[in-house]
Amino acid sequence: MEMSKEVLSAVSHSYELATYSTPELRGLFNDWISAIEQETLEFLKDKSTVDPVDVAEHVRLRQDSVIFILGKLAREGKIRMKATGARQESTNRCL
């Protein structure tokens, strides 16, 4: 799990490297990402507003990794995201 977290936090670099990896490794990475996306969607279900920090704690990933996943889910139309102005607490919220 720890190795997977590191891979995701460097996801842009991982995608670049994916062109050199084997089909088996790309498949395993895609399976893992899909599982994290499903876990994230399940966590978001029936919630109107969620802070990425809460999602990160739930899926046991760093906040920047979760923001990447949330962005991907939003681009795919699976969730809606919204940013709010700076506050004392976290400034990014997701719907």
N, C-alpha and C positions, 0 to 999 in steps of 0.2 A: 504494500500500500504506500509506504514511504517513497519508494522509487516512482510510483505512478504520480504522486503529488509533485515531485520534482520535474517530471516530464511535462505535466500540464502547465506548471508555472513558466516553462520555457516553450510554450506551445508554438509560437511563431517560428522558433528555431527548429522545433520538432517537425513542423510541416515542411520546412526546407529539407530537412534530413530524410523525410519520408520518401522522397524520390530515390534515395539510395538504399532504403531498407527493403527487406524481403516482403512479399505479399502476406506471409504469415504474421510478421510483426505489425504491419499496417492493419491487418484484420483484428489482431488482439487489441491494439490501441483504439481502433474504432469501436470495438465491443465495449471496452472500458469506458470510453467517453459516452456511449449510449446508455450504459448503466448509470453513470453519474447524472446524465440528463434526466433519466426516468426518476431517479431518487429526488432530484431537484424539483421536477414537476409535481411529484407526489407531495413534497413538503409545501409547495406553493398553493396546492389545491385548497379551495375554500378560504383563502386569505385575500384580503383586498389590498393590503400594503405590507411589504416585507423589506427589511433592510438586508443588503448583501452580507453584512457581518453575521446575521442570524443564519443565512443560508450556508455561509462558509463554515460556521460551527457545526451545523447539522450534517453536512457532507464531508466534514473533516478535511477541507482544503483551504488554501490561503484565499484572502478576499480578492486579489487580482485574478486568480484562476476562476473563481466563481463569477466575477464580472464578465470574463471572457465567455463562460458558458451561458450566462444570462443573455448576453448580447447575441450569441448564436441562436438561442431559443427565440429571442425577439425577432431576429431576421427571418426565421422560419415561420413566424406568425403563431408560435405556440404560447407566447406570453406578451404582455405589454410592459414596457419600461418607461419610467419617468424619473427625471432628476429634479431635486429641489435645491433651493438656495442654501448657502452655508449656514450651519447651525453648530452648536456646541457638540451635538451628537453627530453621527454619520450623516453625510450630505447626500448619499445616493440611496434612493428608494426604488423599489421595483413593484409593479402591480401584477 
